[in-house]
């Protein structure tokens, strides 16, 4: 008798999940409550534990596979149970070979959820004739929201590619063949050389792999400093900055790039838009087309906050164990302004305006996968130190891909800080279904007239984009002026005046 191991129930807002990491193999003995596998959604990593003691007798979904809620992914048998046998027959059995020798295995696109119609083959990491090992990444499949890694189900030799990079494919469509247990052809020394030249391919994350492809680099020439030799984005940046890196690496990927039209020494390269970028583009376009968006501007003298931060930053860090930044002041000022202007702390739902009596603020965070807006909740109840710790925790979780569904759900207002990238002024786009967003920018010294005299002050532009259907000019300008006054006189935040 066996017990089924299933994907946990997924919330309504999450259509599917990905098998991230198996911590056990078929035949392993496991104990009750032992973590068997990590299941990853777009926003959270779930641990699936053993319901009882036993032996893993079958794993039906490998790492990288897309799965649905409550889908069976493995089976546990009683102690001493034999692993389940595959139903597939060898394509050309040999008398002296093991039963699995030469068996042809289909490489398929993972199951796609109902909300995803198709996917795109992003990158093949192995070529026909190359030897592969179990769990080695064979190909990246890209959907609108995530890049899925399809791994080898067992040791063998890569067969033919039925679909090339850039092809559009459907869920469970066969895209390649694998000869399980086979060995590369004897006359393939060149292939062996090619395999060794790509020995770092298996330790690349999708974001790093995409960066390497965009820059036209050869992964085998980049030395990885991460765990297990993993190449990080910092390694790629360091390689690009090396004097001889660009001339040596560019020819290595020239064949993989789209055909260029040379005009003397001038060339161009056409790269398809990623599905994630398409999704971001569609959401931004929807925000512009479905709202009466307007942006109003102001500027703030940051000297008082910079002086306050300089005076107390060392004591603050010693007492609270975290650095004192600017974002906590921004969040405090925005929270107070939202209290004074409830129209801004509201959203449109059909023909109704929904006013919120709580203050959950979305913080725009740049991650390897793109821009995300996790939510810092109940900001009116948080101290400056708690806000700094909350923002740091969200940023780290976003970087590591560990944001949960709760982290991403809700939010009444968004703060985005393009100043960290050097932006002097911008018109941020509303984060639907919210009705307003505040853009912070680069702090830059400028000559300002103060009491009839010219002074050099650290100034920052503020930009508030809002839905004019809901928020009038009086409220939007008053909201922005309130933030300016609170930042220019931080004592107001303490005295609530």
N, C-alpha and C positions, 0 to 999 in steps of 0.2 A: 504494500500500500504506500502511495506517495502523497505528499502534500504540495499543493501548488504555491509558488511564489509569484505574487502579483504586484503590478505597479500600484502605488497608493491612489486613492480617489483624488482626482485633480479638480480644483475649483473651476467654476464656470468660465472665468476669464482666461483660463489656460487650456488651450486646445490639445496639446500633446506634450511629450517629454522626450528626453534622450537618455539612453543608457550611458552614463558617464564612465564609471569604473567598476569592474567586477573585482572583489577582494578575495574571491574563492574560485576554484576551478572544479570541473567535473571530477568526482572521486574524492574530493576533500571532505573530511569529517568536520562538522560544525556543531556548535552548541547553541542552546536557546538564547535569543537576544543578541547573537553575534551579528555584526554588520556584514551583510552579504554583498550589497551593490549600492552605488550612488546613482540616483535618478535625478537628472538635471532638467529643469524647465528654463524658460527665458529669464526667470527671475529668482529661482530658488533651487537649492540642491537638497533632495530628500534621501534619507538613509532607510534602506529596506533591511530589516533584521530577520533572523531565523525564528519561526514560530515555535520550534522545538528542536531537540537534539536529533542528529541524523547525518546523512551523507548526501552530497549534491550528486544527483543521478542524471540531470539534464539541464542544459542552459540553452534556451531557445532563441534568445535575443542577445547578440554580441554588443560590445562597446561601440557606440556610434549609431546604433539603431534607434529609429524614432518609434515611440510606443505610445499607447493610449492609456487612459485611466482604467485600472483593474485588469489590464491585459496580463496574461500569464507569460512570465519570462524565464521561469526555471521550475525545477521540481526537486523536492527533498524526499529521500527514502529512509527507511529504517537503517540503523547501523549495520554495516556489512552488505548492504544492497549493492548490486552491480550497476555501473553506469548504463544509461540507455544506449542502444545501438542505433546508428543512423539507418534510415530506410533506403537511402540512395545506393545504387549498385555501381560497382566500378565500371568505367567506360571500357577499359581494356585490361582485365586482370592478368597478372603474371603468376605462374606457379610458385616462383621463389620469392615473391614480394608479399608484404603484409596485405591484409584485406583492403586497407584504404589506399594502397599504392596506385597512383594513376587515376584515381576517381576525379571526375570533372565536376566542379562545384560552380554554381551560378553566383555571380556577384550582382546583388540587386540593390536598387534604390530603397532606402528605408520606407516604412509605411508613412504616408503623409496624412495629416488630419483633414477633416472635411473643409476647413477654412483655407487650406493651401491646395491649389489646383495642380501645380506642377513645380518642378525644381530645375536647377541648372547644374551641369557638371562643371565645377570650378577648376579643379586641378587633379590630374593623374600623377601619382607619386612613384609609380612603378610602371615599367614598360614590359611588353610581351617577352617572355624568356627569362625574366629576372626571378631569382629565388626570393621567396618571401617567408616570413615566420608568422606564427599565430599572433593575432592582435596587432600586427603591423598595419599602419594606415596605408590604404591603397589609393583612395580617392576622396576628395572633398566634394560634397553635394551641398549646394547653396539654395536656401529657400528665402522667402521674404524677410524672415526674422532671425535665422540662425544658420551657421555653417555646420553641417553634419559630417563627421569622419566615418567612412566605411572601412572597417578593418578586415583583415584576412581571418576567416573562421578557423584555419589550421595551417600548418606548414605546407609548402608546396612551391609551384612555379606559376608565375602569372601567365595566363593565356591571352587570347586576343581581346582587344578593346572593341566592344560592339558600338560604343558611342564615344565621340571625341569631346575634348574640352569645349565648352560653350553650347553644347547640345541641350535642348530642353527635354526633360524626361518626366515620367509619371511615377507614382508610388509603386514599389515592388517590381518595377521594370528591370529586366536583366540588362546590365550594361557592360558586363565582362565575364570572362571565364577564368577559373583557377584550377590547375591540375594538382590535386592534393597529394602530398607525399612524393611528388615527382622530383626530378633533378634537372638542372639546366642542361641544354644540349652541350655536348663536348666541345663543339666548335664555336664556343661563345666567349673567348677571352676578352673580346671588346666589350661584351655585355657586363662581364665581371668588373672591368675597369669602370664602366659607367655606373654600376651599382656602388662601387667604392667611392666614386666621386660624389654620390648623393647620400653618403652615410649619415649626414645630419638631417635628412629629410624627415625622419620619423620623430624627431624631437622638436619640430616646429609647431607652434600654435597657429591656428588659422590666421590671426591678425599679423603675426610675424611672417608667415608664408606669403600673405598677400603683399606685405611691405617689400619683401625680397623680390616678388614678381614685378611690382610696380617700378622698382628701381633698376630692374634688369640685372640682378646680381646672381651669383652662384653660391648656394648655401654651403657647399663643401669648402669654400675659401674663407668662411667666416667661423671664427673660433667662439664656441659657446661658453658662457660663464655661469649659466644657470645649473640647476640640479640635474645630474646625469648628463652633462654636456649640452643641456638645452640652450638654444640660441634665443636671446631676449632682444627686445627692440633697442635696448641700449647697445648691445653688441653690433647690431646693424648700423646704428648711428655712428659708432666708433669706427666701423669698417669704412663707411662712406667718407669719414673725415681723414682717413689715412691717405697720404699723398698718392700712392700707387694703386689705390683700391678701384677707383672708377675706370681708368683705362683698361685694367686687367679683367674686370668683372663684366663690363658691358658686352663684349662679344659672346660670352658664355651663354647668355639668354637671348641673343639676337634672333635665333631661329624660332623661339617661342613667341616672340612679339608679333603683332599684326603687321602685314606688309607695309613697308614705309616707301614713300615716294621721294627718292633723293633728288635734290636740286642743288648741285654743287655739294657743299658740306652740310646742307640742311635736310633734316628728316622729320617725319612725324609718325606718331604711333597712336592707333585707335584701340582703346580699352573699353570693353562693355561695362556699363554701370552695374555694380553689385546689387543683389536683391535688397539688401538692407538699405542701401542708399536710395533705391527706388521707393521703398516704404516710407523712409523719412521725407523724401520729396513729395510723395502723395499727401502725407499728413500736413506738411507745411502749406501745400497748395490748398488743401481743404480749409485750413485755418484762415487763409487770406480770402478765399471765395465765399465762406459761409459766415463771416463776421464783418461788421462795419468797423474795421480796425483803424485806429488813429494813434499817433505817437506824439507825446508832449515831452519837452525837454526842460532841464534845469541844470544848475551846477552847484557844487558844494565845496566849501573850503575844508580840506581834510586835516589842516594843521592841528586843531584841538584834539582830534582823536589820535593823530600820530604822536603828539606830545604826551597824551595820556598813556598810550601804549608803550612808548619809550620809557616812561617813568616807572611803570608797574610790570612790564613784561617778565623780568627776571623773578620777581616775587610771585607773580601769578603762576609761572611755570613750576616754581619750586613747591608752591602750595597745592596746585591742582594736577600737576603731572602732564600738562599739555600747554602748547604755545598759545599765546594770545594773538589772534589774527584780526582781520578787518570784518570777516563775514559775520561774526557774532554781533558786532555793532549794527551791521546792515539788517540782520534778522530782528534784533531788538527794535530798531527804528521802524521797520515794516510792520511788525506786530502792533506797535502802538498806533501807527497810522491806520491800520485796518480796524482797530477799535473805534477810531474817530470817524471813519468813513465806511460804514457797513455796506454801502452799495458796491464798493470795490471787493469786499469779502463775500461776494455772492456769485451766482452763476445762473445762466438761462437754461430752463428745461421746458422745451415746447413753448407754450405761451405764458409760462410762469417764471418768476424770478425767485430763486431759492437763496434765502439769507442764512449764512452759517454763523452759529454762535460759538465756534471753536476756531483755532488758528493753526492750521496745518499748512506748512510752507514747503513747496517743492524747491529743491536746490539742484540746479543744472550741473551735472558732473560729466566730464569727458572721460570715456573709457576706451579700451582697445576696440570694442565692438561699435562704438558710436556714442552719441550724446544720450544720456538718460537723466531722468528727473526724479530721484528718490525723495521721499517725504519726511520732513522733520516735524513731528506731531506735538501738539499742545505747547507751542512756542511761548505762549503767555505765561506758562508755569515753569519755564526753564531759566536757570541762571546763565550768566555768560559762559562759565566753565562747562556747564552741561550742553550748551549749544555748540561750543567748540568741539567737545568730545563726540556729540552726535553727528556733526558734519564730517569729522575725521573718520568715524566708523562707516558712514555711508560711502564716503569716497573710497575707502579701502575695499569694502564689499563690492563696489562697482568695478574697481580695478581687477579684482579676483573673480568676478562673475558669480558672486554669492548673494546678490540682492534677492530678497524674498518677495513673494507676492504682496505681503503687507507693506513692505518698504516702498513699493511702487504704486500702491493703490491710494486714490484720493488726492488731497492737496487742493487748497483754495486759491493759492497765489504762488507764482514762481519768481525766483531770483536767479538771474544768470549773470556771471561775471566774466565778460570778455576781456576785461582789463588784464587778467593774468596772461593773456596771449598778446597784449600790446594794443588792443583795440581802443581808439580814442573816442569814437562815437558810433552808435549803431541804432537800428530800429528793430528791436527783438520782435519775434512773431509769437502770438498768443499760444499757450499750451492748452489745447482743448481738453476737457470742456470748461476750463477756467476762462475768466473774462479779462484778465490783465496779467502783465508780466513786467518786472522791473529789470532794466539792464544797467549794470555797473561797469565802469570803464577805467582806463589807465589813469593813474594819478600823475599829473604832470605839472611842473612848475610853470606859472604864467604871471606876467605883470598885471596886477589888479589895483584899481583905485580904492583906497581905504581912507576915509575921513579927509579927502582932498589930497592924499599923497599916494604915490605909486609904491606898492610892495610886491615882492615876489612871493607867491603863495602856492602850495601844492593843491591844485584844483582837479576836480573830477566831474565829468558830465554824467547826469542821470537821464535815463530815457524810460518813460512809462508808456507801453503800448496797451491799449484797452479797447473793449468792444463798445462802440458809441451807441449801440442799441440799448445798452443797459446803463452805462456810466456817462453822465454829462460832463461838459468841460469844467464846470465849477468844482465837481467832486474830484476829477482827475488832477486838476491843477492844485487844488487844496491838499490832496493826498501827497503829491510830489513836494510841495512846499513844506508840509509837515515833516517829511523825511529829511529834507535839507536842514530845517531848523534843529531837529533832534541830533543830526550828525555834527552840526557846527557847534552845538552846545550839549555835549553828552550828559551834563548834569541833569538836563530835563528828563532823561531816561530814568534816573534814580528818583527824582522828585515827582514824576508823573505830572508834569506841567507843560 
